[in-house]
Amino acid sequence: MPAVPARFHAPDAAAAGDLVTLPEDESEHLTRVLRLTAGAEVRVFNGRGGEFDSVVEAAGRDGVRIRVGEPRDPAPEPRLGVTLAQAVLKGDKMDDVVRDAVMIGATAVRPFVSTRTEVTAATLAKSHRRDRWQRIAVSSAKQCGRAVVPTVFEPVSFDALIKTLLENWLAGPALMLVEPGAAKAAVAFGELEVETPKAVTVVVGPEGGWTPEELEAASAVCRLVTMGHRTLRADTMGLVATAAVFARWKEF
């Protein structure tokens, strides 16, 4: 069986015949890691759903240029759009959240800072964390075969997140995951009475959980939902909940 060509993210690829330059990270991967040279057959995807059989036209110190070939059918995207709204986690845990969200099929990731988040918005901005997460999204899409790179939005405050959900509530339900017993209004995920939506927002809190004030504010726009009878880690909850959403509405 012939080897599958390596895949690369080429945002400028649009049609057969295009000559495009790979981003710096992708160029380094092609030349330094895979050691490919001019004439190598590759596949490129533009992050917007297009994927193409292509050929390396030139590879050198001044970058890598790709001659875009014929389009090919990419991996199908989920019919149900899932946005993961995740409270920013400490250390590198958020990297794994973004990677797994893209891998399983999320449409977008919305980081936010809540009361018990252990990192400030100023720190996130200063360290250009959003740029890092977007690169991780590209890498995850590249690895799992997606031709669409989900957007990782700039981190916002919890209040700003709630305002966004209020403004877009017609786009689909928002499900806020809470610990068992955390709120009287919470229902088990399996007991939700919701017709098959076109989009869902899954809202996951920080390691320290939600404050009573946040639960009250969110209840105006979110369905408070528990996922089983166990308390799950904040860095795995998004993956578990997205998988449950896809299974519930027959994406899997």
N, C-alpha and C positions, 0 to 999 in steps of 0.2 A: 504494500500500500504506500503511495507517495506521501511524503511529509506534507503537512498543512503549512502553507506559507505563514511567516510571522505577520502579525497585525500591528499597524501603527496609526496613531491619531494624526490626521492631516486635516485641520479645520477648513482649509481653503479648497479642498477637493470638491468639485461640483459636477463635472461631466468628463466623459472619456476624452482623452487628448490633452487635458489640462496638465501643465507643468507646475508643480507646487513644491514649496520648501517646507520640510518638516520643522516643527518647533524644536528648540534646542534640546529639551529632555529626550524627545523621541529620536533626534539625530544621534545623540550620544549612545542611546540604547542600541540603535542599529549598527553603529560603527565600532563602539568600544566593547559592548557586551556580546552582541551576536556576530560582530566582525563581517558584516555583509558589505559587498562592494557593488560597483556599477554592473548592471545586468541581472542582479538578483530579483527573483519574483517575490512580490510581497502583496499583502492586502492592506488597504487603508480605509478608514472610516472617518467621516467628518464630524461626528458627534451630534448630527441632526437627523440621523436615520439613513444616510447614504453610505454604502460600502462598495469598494471597487477592487477588482484584480488589477495589480499595477506592477511597475518595474522601476528599480532604482536607476535613475538616469546618471547621477553623479553623487559621489560620497567623498568628502574631503574636509579639510580644516575650515572651509568656508560654509560648511553645512551639507545637508543632504537634499537633493532634488529628486522628486518622484514624478514619473510619467503615469498619469492616471489612465487606467484601462477601462474595460467594460464593467458596468455595474453588476452586482450580484445581490441575491436576496439575503438581507441581514436576518439575524435572529429576531423573531417577532416580539414586539413590545406588548406588555400587559394591556388588556382592554380596560382594566380598572386602574385609574391613576391614583397612586398612593403617595402623599406627601408626608414625610416623617419630620415632625416638629420635635426636636430633641433639646432638652436642657443641656448646656455645655458641661461636659464631664472633666474631671481633673486629669492631669498628665496626658498620656497619649491615647486614652480610652476613646476619645472622640474620633480618632483616626480609624479605629476599628468599626465604630458605628457607621461612619460614612462608607467605608469599604463594603460592609455587609449590606447596607441599604441599597447601594447601587447593584451589588451582585444579585440580590433577590428580586429587583425590579422596581424599586421606588422611582417615582417621577421627579421628585425634588427633595432636598433636605433643608429644613429651616432651623438653624441653631438659635437658641434664645438663652437669656440669662434670667434666672429666677432668684427668689430670695435666698435659697440655700445653695445656689451654685457657688463653687469654691474658686471661681476665677472671675475677674471683673471684665466689663466690656472694654475698658481702656487697655487692659493687658492683651486682650484678644486683638484689638486693632493695632497695637504697637508691634505685636509679633507676627502680623500678617497671617493670622491663623486661617482666615477664610481662603486665601490663596493656596495654602497648603492643602486644605480639604478639597478644593477643586481639583488639584493635581491628583489627589488620591482617587477622586471620582473618575478621572480619566483613566488612571491605571487599572481600576477595578472594572470599568467598562471594557477596556482592552483585554483583560484576562478572561472575562466571563462571556465574551462574544457579542456584547451589545454594540449597536451602531449609534446609539443615543447616549450622550453624556448628560446625566441629570444635573441641574443647577444646584449648587450649594449657596444659599443666600447669606448675606451679611448677618452676623448675629444681632438680635434685637432684644429689647427688654420683654419681660413677660406681659406687661401691659400692652406693648405694641403688638405682640403676637395675638392677644385677645382682640384687639381692635381690627387686625387683619382678618381674623376669623369671622368677626361680626360683619365686616364689609363683604365677605365672600361666602356667606353661609349657604347661599343657593347653589354653590358649586358642588356641594356634597357634605355629608355629616362629618363632624369632628369628634373623635373618640379620645377622651383623656384617660389614660391608664392610671389607676389608683391601687393602693395596697388593699388587701382584704380587710374590711372593717374601717377603712379610713373615712368613708362618707356614707351616710344613710341612703342617699339618693343613688348610690352606685348599683349597677346591675351586672350580672355575669355576662361575659361576651356572648356566650351561647344563647342567652335569653333576649338579645336585642331584637326588636321588631322593626327592622328597617328594610324597605324594598331595595332591590339591587341598585346601587348608586353608580354613577359614572366616575366619581372621585371621592376619596376619603382622606382626611387628615388624621394621622395618629400622633397624639401628643404624649410625650414621655418626659417625666421629671428627672431631677438630679439624684445623686446618691443619697442625700438627706431627706428626700421626699418633698411633698407639697406642704405649704402652710395652710391653715384653715382659711385665711383670707384669699389665697389663690384658688382653693377649691370653690369658694363662694363665687368669686369673679368668673371662673371658668364655667360654672354650672349654667350661666346665662346663654352660652353658645355651644358648649360641649356636652356630649353624653359621657357621664362618669362611668367607667367600665373597669371591672376586675377581670383578670386573666387567670382562672384557676384559684386554688386555695393556698398557693405558696407565694412567698415574696421573692420576686426575681430581681436579679441585678440590673441596675440602670443601663449598663452597657450591652445587655442582651435583650432587654425588653422590646426595643424597636424591631429587632429581627423576628422575635417570637410573635409580636403583634401583627407585623406586616404579613408574615406567613399565615397567621390565622385569618386575616382579612381576605387574602387571596383564596384560601381554602373555603371560607364561608361563602364567598360569592363566585365560586367555581372558576377561578383563574388557574388553579392547579388541577 
